[in-house]
Amino acid sequence: MAMAGTPLGRLALNAAFLRGVANNPGGLANKGKGFRSSLDSLAGFAFALKTFNLNVAFIRLNSLIVANRAPMIRSASSISPFPLALALTLAAFIALVAPVAFAALVALAILIIVASFALAIAFAAFAAAPAVAITLTKRRAKVKRLLRALINLLL
């Protein structure tokens, strides 16, 4: 088991799993097996996934799905629920991820709008600053003149 993590160990596992698939009477597309008899395929898939051997895991998963695919004349009670469970899992994942992705898109749009308004306000403030300074300087000069005139009037 310690050897499974090394490249040589993975190569040995690949060879063993692929030899097992090739030695099967039907190979990857053995449609004669039922779901109960394909539990060894499920175990092989789980073991390959556990050892992070994804090539073999996908081969095992494919053979498991192909083995459980059947003609449409079979009764509904004998059809394997595995592909349906896989589809439902994918649909649930998409249903959970879609609102988060939508919220992220909305947040990004709001951020762009708010940032553009903030930028426009900042530019307007910088443009208005000299006018405000000039106006305040004029008012100060005017107040100084009025105070001098008032002091001259009182003296």
C-alpha positions as YAML, in Angstrom:
chain: A
units: angstrom
residues:
- id: 1
  name: MET
  ca: [0.00, 0.00, 0.00]
- id: 2
  name: ALA
  ca: [2.92, 2.33, 0.67]
- id: 3
  name: MET
  ca: [4.10, 1.65, -2.84]
- id: 4
  name: ALA
  ca: [0.80, 2.90, -4.35]
- id: 5
  name: GLY
  ca: [1.86, 6.53, -4.02]
- id: 6
  name: THR
  ca: [5.03, 6.12, -6.07]
- id: 7
  name: PRO
  ca: [5.03, 6.27, -9.88]
- id: 8
  name: LEU
  ca: [6.16, 2.64, -10.05]
- id: 9
  name: GLY
  ca: [3.34, 1.64, -7.69]
- id: 10
  name: ARG
  ca: [0.80, 3.51, -9.78]
- id: 11
  name: LEU
  ca: [2.10, 1.82, -12.90]
- id: 12
  name: ALA
  ca: [1.74, -1.57, -11.22]
- id: 13
  name: LEU
  ca: [-1.81, -0.72, -10.11]
- id: 14
  name: ASN
  ca: [-2.67, 0.46, -13.62]
- id: 15
  name: ALA
  ca: [-1.36, -2.78, -15.09]
- id: 16
  name: ALA
  ca: [-3.24, -4.89, -12.54]
- id: 17
  name: PHE
  ca: [-6.53, -3.08, -13.02]
- id: 18
  name: LEU
  ca: [-6.27, -3.01, -16.80]
- id: 19
  name: ARG
  ca: [-5.37, -6.72, -16.84]
- id: 20
  name: GLY
  ca: [-8.48, -7.37, -14.76]
- id: 21
  name: VAL
  ca: [-10.62, -5.38, -17.19]
- id: 22
  name: ALA
  ca: [-9.07, -7.11, -20.20]
- id: 23
  name: ASN
  ca: [-9.51, -10.59, -18.69]
- id: 24
  name: ASN
  ca: [-13.22, -9.98, -18.08]
- id: 25
  name: PRO
  ca: [-15.32, -11.90, -20.64]
- id: 26
  name: GLY
  ca: [-17.08, -8.73, -21.78]
- id: 27
  name: GLY
  ca: [-14.28, -6.24, -21.23]
- id: 28
  name: LEU
  ca: [-15.47, -2.71, -20.56]
- id: 29
  name: ALA
  ca: [-18.86, -3.22, -22.19]
- id: 30
  name: ASN
  ca: [-20.14, -6.30, -20.41]
- id: 31
  name: LYS
  ca: [-23.87, -5.65, -20.51]
- id: 32
  name: GLY
  ca: [-24.79, -9.08, -19.15]
- id: 33
  name: LYS
  ca: [-23.75, -8.25, -15.60]
- id: 34
  name: GLY
  ca: [-26.35, -6.93, -13.23]
- id: 35
  name: PHE
  ca: [-25.76, -4.28, -10.62]
- id: 36
  name: ARG
  ca: [-25.32, -6.84, -7.84]
- id: 37
  name: SER
  ca: [-22.64, -8.75, -9.75]
- id: 38
  name: SER
  ca: [-20.78, -5.54, -10.60]
- id: 39
  name: LEU
  ca: [-20.01, -4.74, -6.98]
- id: 40
  name: ASP
  ca: [-16.43, -5.81, -7.65]
- id: 41
  name: SER
  ca: [-16.29, -3.04, -10.26]
- id: 42
  name: LEU
  ca: [-17.61, -0.60, -7.67]
- id: 43
  name: ALA
  ca: [-14.98, -1.80, -5.19]
- id: 44
  name: GLY
  ca: [-12.28, -1.43, -7.85]
- id: 45
  name: PHE
  ca: [-13.48, 2.09, -8.60]
- id: 46
  name: ALA
  ca: [-13.47, 3.02, -4.90]
- id: 47
  name: PHE
  ca: [-9.97, 1.58, -4.42]
- id: 48
  name: ALA
  ca: [-8.64, 3.39, -7.49]
- id: 49
  name: LEU
  ca: [-10.20, 6.64, -6.30]
- id: 50
  name: LYS
  ca: [-8.79, 6.13, -2.79]
- id: 51
  name: THR
  ca: [-5.28, 5.67, -4.15]
- id: 52
  name: PHE
  ca: [-5.69, 8.78, -6.36]
- id: 53
  name: ASN
  ca: [-5.29, 6.69, -9.49]
- id: 54
  name: LEU
  ca: [-7.75, 8.71, -11.55]
- id: 55
  name: ASN
  ca: [-7.13, 7.01, -14.90]
- id: 56
  name: VAL
  ca: [-8.11, 3.65, -13.52]
- id: 57
  name: ALA
  ca: [-10.92, 5.21, -11.47]
- id: 58
  name: PHE
  ca: [-12.50, 6.64, -14.61]
- id: 59
  name: ILE
  ca: [-12.09, 3.31, -16.44]
- id: 60
  name: ARG
  ca: [-13.74, 1.51, -13.52]
- id: 61
  name: LEU
  ca: [-16.54, 4.07, -13.33]
- id: 62
  name: ASN
  ca: [-17.12, 3.82, -17.07]
- id: 63
  name: SER
  ca: [-17.25, 0.02, -16.94]
- id: 64
  name: LEU
  ca: [-19.63, 0.19, -13.98]
- id: 65
  name: ILE
  ca: [-21.98, 2.54, -15.83]
- id: 66
  name: VAL
  ca: [-21.76, 0.55, -19.08]
- id: 67
  name: ALA
  ca: [-22.38, -2.71, -17.21]
- id: 68
  name: ASN
  ca: [-25.54, -1.28, -15.68]
- id: 69
  name: ARG
  ca: [-26.86, 0.20, -18.91]
- id: 70
  name: ALA
  ca: [-29.64, -1.98, -20.23]
- id: 71
  name: PRO
  ca: [-32.15, -2.07, -23.09]
- id: 72
  name: MET
  ca: [-35.35, -0.10, -22.63]
- id: 73
  name: ILE
  ca: [-37.45, -3.28, -22.40]
- id: 74
  name: ARG
  ca: [-36.25, -3.98, -18.83]
- id: 75
  name: SER
  ca: [-38.66, -3.21, -16.06]
- id: 76
  name: ALA
  ca: [-38.21, -0.02, -14.09]
- id: 77
  name: SER
  ca: [-37.56, -1.93, -10.88]
- id: 78
  name: SER
  ca: [-34.47, -3.66, -12.28]
- id: 79
  name: ILE
  ca: [-32.81, -0.52, -13.70]
- id: 80
  name: SER
  ca: [-29.79, 0.51, -11.71]
- id: 81
  name: PRO
  ca: [-30.17, 3.79, -9.80]
- id: 82
  name: PHE
  ca: [-26.44, 4.56, -10.10]
- id: 83
  name: PRO
  ca: [-26.52, 6.76, -13.26]
- id: 84
  name: LEU
  ca: [-29.61, 8.51, -11.90]
- id: 85
  name: ALA
  ca: [-27.82, 9.15, -8.60]
- id: 86
  name: LEU
  ca: [-24.86, 10.53, -10.51]
- id: 87
  name: ALA
  ca: [-27.12, 12.85, -12.50]
- id: 88
  name: LEU
  ca: [-28.97, 13.96, -9.35]
- id: 89
  name: THR
  ca: [-25.67, 14.65, -7.60]
- id: 90
  name: LEU
  ca: [-24.54, 16.79, -10.53]
- id: 91
  name: ALA
  ca: [-27.87, 18.63, -10.57]
- id: 92
  name: ALA
  ca: [-27.68, 19.27, -6.82]
- id: 93
  name: PHE
  ca: [-24.13, 20.57, -7.16]
- id: 94
  name: ILE
  ca: [-25.17, 22.92, -9.96]
- id: 95
  name: ALA
  ca: [-28.20, 24.03, -7.93]
- id: 96
  name: LEU
  ca: [-25.93, 24.91, -5.01]
- id: 97
  name: VAL
  ca: [-23.25, 26.61, -7.09]
- id: 98
  name: ALA
  ca: [-25.55, 28.60, -9.40]
- id: 99
  name: PRO
  ca: [-26.87, 31.06, -6.74]
- id: 100
  name: VAL
  ca: [-23.35, 31.68, -5.47]
- id: 101
  name: ALA
  ca: [-22.11, 32.40, -8.98]
- id: 102
  name: PHE
  ca: [-25.10, 34.68, -9.62]
- id: 103
  name: ALA
  ca: [-24.49, 36.54, -6.35]
- id: 104
  name: ALA
  ca: [-20.83, 36.99, -7.27]
- id: 105
  name: LEU
  ca: [-21.83, 38.41, -10.67]
- id: 106
  name: VAL
  ca: [-24.31, 40.82, -9.07]
- id: 107
  name: ALA
  ca: [-21.72, 41.90, -6.49]
- id: 108
  name: LEU
  ca: [-19.19, 42.52, -9.25]
- id: 109
  name: ALA
  ca: [-21.69, 44.63, -11.22]
- id: 110
  name: ILE
  ca: [-22.56, 46.65, -8.11]
- id: 111
  name: LEU
  ca: [-18.87, 47.14, -7.33]
- id: 112
  name: ILE
  ca: [-18.23, 48.45, -10.84]
- id: 113
  name: ILE
  ca: [-21.19, 50.88, -10.64]
- id: 114
  name: VAL
  ca: [-20.29, 52.15, -7.15]
- id: 115
  name: ALA
  ca: [-16.62, 52.52, -8.08]
- id: 116
  name: SER
  ca: [-17.47, 54.55, -11.19]
- id: 117
  name: PHE
  ca: [-19.70, 56.88, -9.16]
- id: 118
  name: ALA
  ca: [-17.01, 57.28, -6.50]
- id: 119
  name: LEU
  ca: [-14.46, 58.08, -9.20]
- id: 120
  name: ALA
  ca: [-16.77, 60.68, -10.76]
- id: 121
  name: ILE
  ca: [-17.36, 62.31, -7.36]
- id: 122
  name: ALA
  ca: [-13.62, 62.39, -6.65]
- id: 123
  name: PHE
  ca: [-12.90, 64.03, -10.01]
- id: 124
  name: ALA
  ca: [-15.67, 66.57, -9.41]
- id: 125
  name: ALA
  ca: [-14.26, 67.40, -5.98]
- id: 126
  name: PHE
  ca: [-10.77, 67.92, -7.40]
- id: 127
  name: ALA
  ca: [-12.17, 70.09, -10.18]
- id: 128
  name: ALA
  ca: [-14.22, 72.18, -7.74]
- id: 129
  name: ALA
  ca: [-11.42, 72.66, -5.20]
- id: 130
  name: PRO
  ca: [-9.74, 75.64, -6.96]
- id: 131
  name: ALA
  ca: [-13.09, 77.38, -7.43]
- id: 132
  name: VAL
  ca: [-13.91, 76.93, -3.75]
- id: 133
  name: ALA
  ca: [-10.47, 78.24, -2.75]
- id: 134
  name: ILE
  ca: [-10.87, 81.30, -4.98]
- id: 135
  name: THR
  ca: [-14.36, 81.98, -3.62]
- id: 136
  name: LEU
  ca: [-13.17, 81.72, -0.01]
- id: 137
  name: THR
  ca: [-10.21, 84.03, -0.74]
- id: 138
  name: LYS
  ca: [-12.54, 86.62, -2.28]
- id: 139
  name: ARG
  ca: [-14.90, 86.44, 0.69]
- id: 140
  name: ARG
  ca: [-11.99, 86.82, 3.11]
- id: 141
  name: ALA
  ca: [-10.73, 89.88, 1.26]
- id: 142
  name: LYS
  ca: [-14.24, 91.33, 1.26]
- id: 143
  name: VAL
  ca: [-14.65, 90.73, 5.02]
- id: 144
  name: LYS
  ca: [-11.26, 92.37, 5.65]
- id: 145
  name: ARG
  ca: [-12.30, 95.45, 3.66]
- id: 146
  name: LEU
  ca: [-15.60, 95.66, 5.55]
- id: 147
  name: LEU
  ca: [-13.86, 95.35, 8.93]
- id: 148
  name: ARG
  ca: [-11.33, 98.08, 7.98]
- id: 149
  name: ALA
  ca: [-14.16, 100.34, 6.88]
- id: 150
  name: LEU
  ca: [-16.03, 99.68, 10.14]
- id: 151
  name: ILE
  ca: [-12.90, 100.38, 12.22]
- id: 152
  name: ASN
  ca: [-12.23, 103.59, 10.26]
- id: 153
  name: LEU
  ca: [-15.84, 104.64, 10.77]
- id: 154
  name: LEU
  ca: [-15.69, 104.05, 14.51]
- id: 155
  name: LEU
  ca: [-12.36, 105.81, 15.02]
...
